Each structure stands twice: as structure tokens, then as C-alpha cells.
């Protein structure tokens, strides 16, 4: 990631729990990664954070926080933009799957909330089409376009030309928009079916979060159902839930649960899968 004035040892804030791939990349870039907690309203910063450990860079998933599913509120978005302006910091807005919004009105990106927002707007087609396409996009603040161009050229080296042209035609023809509409209806139906199945078939105490966007629900579980042993046991039964605790840098014990994806799972599999999970939770107790 091109960041103006970046120096090894600069501080970058990441969401906790958050996307481990971003954390790994930032650590590999010799940045000091500082976890910042997430609640029901998204990234939660405090005055002491800005005073004691001000960032050079803030990474956030405001439209659909990964993995909790929280949506960063408008007041927090505007406050984060203003604070970053005051401290000379930049924001990476990772908008990885907001096209699949299932509840409420579409959300405006942070990059367009205020003129000249210090935001790098990043997205991908891995969720809306398929991961092996390996195409994404980056929208830069206008004053940085010329400065970033040599870096982007060096990174891309002219690859994926045919895929880019095919995708451009797919979008210009209107087929991409129609595809998104079809997939939104499919995923909304699967989300609703999974919520119903959780209520009817998961016996353990649990709380479901997220679901306004995307292709997964987060199921918070009590401490006596540790998520990592549970996920390992589930894999032996050909299920692949992701443990929530693996996404926490602070190893916060309250981050205990499972991420249940419904993007490639038929609705008929939800009830038997959740009954099996219930049995596994009882076995761990």
C-alpha cells in the first residue's frame, strides 16, 4: 500500500477483532500495528488513543466490519475523518463486500463523505464475482494520483489486461448490475434461513451479530464453548466455521464465537449442520 511519507516504525490502527490478512501485511511493512476495539457501532476510538498513540494510518471496514458485521455509524465516520485530518493520518477504507447490503439504504463510502477526505478507498471483485479473478480497485485522493502512479505501475506490471477488459465490458453492458441484484436476493434469502435455523436448532446460548451485509453471520458463544476446539471438531464433520477468537490481536476472551458463512452453502444444510454443532458444543462442555 502506497502511503505518503510512510516510514518504518509508523503506527497503524487496525480493528480488533479484525481481518488478519491486513494485520499480517502491515506488520510485514515494518509498521507498528495497534489494535483498536470494535463495538456495535464499529471502530471505537478515544481521546487517549489520539493522545498516547496517534496513527499514521487507520485501517477500517466501515460498511461491514469484518468479522463482527458492525456498521460504522455516520458520527464516528465523520469524527474519524476529522481526527485524521488534524493528526495528518490517512484512512484505508476496505469496502470488501458492501455491494451485498441486505438491510436499510445503501451506505455512502467514507471517501465521498466530505471534500478532500484523507481516505484510500479499496475494494475487490473477489466477493461479487469469484476470488480467482484476482482483481480489485483503489480510489485515491486526487492530489495523490500523480505521486502514486509510478508505484501502482510497478506493482501491476501490466498484468490481468484481458480480465480487466472482460470485466469492464461486463459492467458497461449492465450485466454486472443485474448479477448483483440476483446475488443480493439469493444471499438475503440464505441469511434469513440461517437466522431461522440458528434460532430453531442451535441449543447453546448464543448471540447473532451482523447480517446487514455480506455473506456470513457471527455467532457469539459462551466461554464454556471455546471456539477454536469447536471449529476443529466441526471440520472433522465437513463443516468449516471460522473461530472468532483467531481475529483478535488482544486475545480478548469475550471474542469467542463462530463465523458462519452462507455464500456457498445451500439452505438445506443449515438445520443438520447446526444440530451437529449443538452436539459438538455439548461434547466440549
C-alpha positions in Angstrom: 0.0 0.0 0.0 1.4 3.4 -1.0 1.2 5.8 2.0 2.7 9.3 1.5 5.5 9.9 3.9 5.4 6.4 5.3 8.4 5.4 7.5 9.2 2.1 9.1 8.0 2.2 12.7 5.0 4.4 12.0 1.8 3.5 13.9 -1.2 1.9 12.2 -4.5 1.3 13.9 -6.4 -1.9 13.0 -9.8 -3.1 14.1 -9.8 -5.7 16.9 -11.2 -8.2 16.1 -10.3 -7.7 12.5 -9.0 -9.1 9.3 -5.8 -11.0 9.9 -4.6 -10.6 6.3 -4.4 -6.8 6.7 -2.6 -7.2 10.0 0.0 -9.5 8.5 0.6 -7.2 5.6 1.0 -4.2 7.7 3.4 -5.9 10.1 5.4 -7.1 7.2 5.7 -3.4 6.1 7.6 -2.6 9.3 4.6 -0.7 10.8 3.7 -0.8 14.5 0.2 -2.4 14.5 -2.0 -1.2 17.3 -5.4 -2.9 17.9 -8.4 -0.7 18.5 -11.6 -2.2 19.8 -14.8 -2.6 17.8 -18.3 -2.5 19.3 -21.8 -2.5 17.8 -21.2 0.9 16.2 -17.8 -0.1 14.6 -14.3 1.1 15.4 -14.3 2.8 18.8 -11.5 5.3 19.4 -11.0 7.5 22.4 -9.3 10.8 23.2 -6.5 8.9 24.9 -5.8 6.9 21.8 -5.2 10.0 19.8 -3.1 11.5 22.5 -1.0 8.5 23.5 -0.6 6.5 20.2 -1.7 8.7 17.3 -1.6 6.8 14.0 -0.1 7.5 10.6 -2.6 5.1 9.1 -6.0 3.7 10.1 -7.4 0.5 8.5 -11.2 0.0 8.8 -14.1 -1.9 7.2 -16.8 0.7 7.9 -19.6 -0.7 5.7 -19.4 -4.2 7.1 -16.9 -4.7 9.8 -15.0 -8.0 9.5 -15.6 -10.2 11.4 -18.4 -8.8 13.7 -20.6 -7.4 10.9 -20.9 -4.0 12.7 -21.6 -0.8 10.6 -19.5 2.3 11.5 -22.0 5.0 12.3 -22.1 8.3 10.5 -21.0 10.3 13.5 -18.0 8.0 14.0 -17.1 8.2 10.3 -17.1 12.0 10.3 -15.2 12.1 13.6 -12.5 9.7 12.3 -12.1 11.7 9.1 -11.8 15.0 11.1 -9.3 13.5 13.6 -7.2 12.0 10.8 -7.1 15.5 9.2 -5.9 17.1 12.4 -3.2 14.5 13.0 -2.0 14.1 9.4 -3.2 10.5 9.3 -4.6 8.5 6.4 -7.5 6.0 6.3 -7.7 2.8 4.3 -11.4 2.2 3.8 -11.7 -1.5 2.9 -15.1 -1.8 1.2 -14.8 -5.5 0.5 -18.4 -6.6 0.2 -20.8 -3.7 0.7 -22.5 -4.5 -2.7 -24.4 -7.2 -0.8 -26.3 -4.9 1.6 -29.4 -6.6 2.8 -31.0 -4.2 5.3 -31.6 -0.4 5.0 -30.4 2.1 2.4 -27.1 1.7 0.6 -24.2 3.3 2.6 -22.1 6.1 1.3 -18.4 5.4 1.4 -16.2 7.5 3.7 -14.1 8.6 0.8 -17.0 10.7 -0.5 -18.5 11.9 2.8 -16.5 15.2 2.8 -14.4 17.0 0.2 -10.8 16.0 0.3 -11.2 13.3 2.8 -7.9 11.6 3.6 -9.1 8.2 2.5 -7.8 5.5 0.3 -10.9 3.6 -0.9 -10.1 0.0 -1.6 -12.4 -2.7 -3.0 -12.4 -6.1 -4.6 -14.3 -8.3 -7.1 -13.5 -11.4 -5.1 -16.8 -11.3 -3.3 -19.1 -10.1 -6.0 -17.6 -12.4 -8.7 -15.0 -15.0 -7.7 -11.7 -14.9 -5.8 -9.5 -16.4 -8.6 -10.3 -13.3 -10.7 -7.7 -11.5 -8.6 -9.0 -8.0 -9.4 -9.6 -5.1 -7.1 -9.6 -1.3 -7.2 -8.2 1.7 -5.4 -9.6 5.2 -5.4 -7.0 7.7 -4.3 -7.4 11.3 -3.1 -7.0 13.4 -6.2 -3.8 15.2 -5.0 -2.0 11.8 -4.7 -2.9 10.3 -8.1 0.3 11.5 -9.9 2.5 10.6 -7.0 1.1 7.1 -6.6 1.1 6.3 -10.4 4.7 5.0 -10.6 4.2 2.8 -7.6 1.0 1.3 -9.0 2.6 0.7 -12.4 5.5 -1.1 -10.7 3.1 -3.3 -8.7 0.8 -4.2 -11.6 3.3 -4.5 -14.4 0.5 -4.7 -17.0 -1.0 -8.0 -15.7 -4.6 -9.1 -15.9 -5.3 -7.0 -19.1 -7.7 -9.4 -20.6 -9.6 -10.0 -17.3 -9.9 -6.2 -16.8 -11.3 -5.7 -20.3 -13.8 -8.5 -19.9 -14.9 -7.1 -16.5 -15.2 -3.6 -18.0 -17.5 -4.9 -20.8 -19.5 -6.9 -18.2 -20.1 -3.7 -16.2 -20.7 -1.4 -19.2 -23.3 -3.9 -20.6 -25.3 -3.8 -17.4 -24.8 -7.5 -16.7 -22.8 -6.8 -13.6 -25.6 -4.8 -12.0 -28.1 -7.5 -12.9 -25.8 -10.1 -11.4 -25.5 -8.1 -8.2 -29.3 -7.9 -7.9 -29.7 -11.6 -8.4 -27.0 -12.4 -5.8 -28.4 -10.0 -3.3 -31.7 -11.7 -3.4 -30.0 -15.1 -3.1 -27.8 -14.1 -0.1 -30.7 -12.3 1.6 -32.8 -15.5 1.5 -29.9 -17.6 2.8 -29.2 -15.1 5.6 -32.8 -15.2 6.7 -32.8 -19.0 6.5 -29.6 -19.2 8.6 -31.0 -16.9 11.2 -34.2 -19.0 11.5 -32.1 -22.2 11.7 -29.9 -20.8 14.4 -33.0 -19.9 16.5 -34.5 -23.4 16.0 -31.5 -25.7 16.0 -28.6 -24.3 18.0 -29.3 -25.3 21.5 -26.3 -23.5 23.2 -26.7 -19.9 24.5 -25.7 -17.6 21.7 -26.0 -14.1 20.2 -26.1 -13.5 16.5 -24.5 -10.3 15.2 -24.1 -8.8 11.7 -26.1 -9.8 8.7 -26.9 -6.3 7.4 -24.4 -7.0 4.6 -22.2 -9.7 3.3 -22.2 -13.5 3.3 -21.7 -14.5 6.9 -23.2 -14.2 10.4 -21.2 -14.0 13.6 -22.4 -16.2 16.4 -21.1 -15.2 19.8 -20.8 -18.2 22.2 -20.2 -18.5 26.0 -16.7 -19.2 27.3 -17.6 -22.8 28.1 -17.8 -23.4 24.3 -14.3 -22.4 23.2 -14.4 -21.6 19.6 -11.1 -22.9 18.3 -11.5 -26.5 19.6 -15.1 -26.3 18.4 -14.1 -25.2 14.9 -11.5 -28.0 14.7 -14.1 -30.6 15.7 -16.6 -29.1 13.1 -14.0 -29.6 10.4 -13.9 -33.3 11.1 -17.6 -33.3 10.2 -17.0 -31.5 6.9 -18.1 -28.1 8.2 -15.8 -25.0 8.1 -16.8 -22.3 10.6 -14.1 -19.8 11.4 -13.3 -19.1 15.1 -13.9 -15.5 16.1 -11.0 -15.5 18.6 -8.5 -16.0 15.8 -9.3 -12.5 14.6 -8.4 -10.8 17.9 -4.9 -9.3 18.4 -5.5 -8.8 22.1 -6.7 -12.3 22.7 -9.8 -10.9 24.4 -11.8 -13.8 25.9 -15.1 -12.0 25.0 -14.3 -12.6 21.3 -15.5 -16.2 21.4 -17.7 -17.5 18.7 -18.0 -18.7 15.1 -18.3 -17.1 11.7 -20.9 -19.0 9.7 -20.8 -18.3 6.0 -23.8 -18.8 3.8 -22.3 -17.8 0.4 -21.8 -21.3 -0.9 -24.0 -23.3 1.4 -27.4 -24.5 0.4 -30.3 -23.7 2.8 -31.0 -27.4 3.2 -27.6 -27.8 5.0 -28.3 -25.3 7.8 -30.5 -27.3 10.1 -28.5 -30.5 10.1 -25.2 -28.6 10.4 -26.4 -26.6 13.4 -27.8 -29.7 15.1 -24.3 -31.2 14.7 -22.7 -28.1 16.2 -25.0 -28.3 19.2 -23.8 -31.9 19.7 -20.2 -30.8 19.5 -20.7 -28.0 22.0 -22.2 -30.4 24.5 -19.3 -32.8 24.0 -16.8 -29.9 24.8 -18.7 -28.9 28.0 
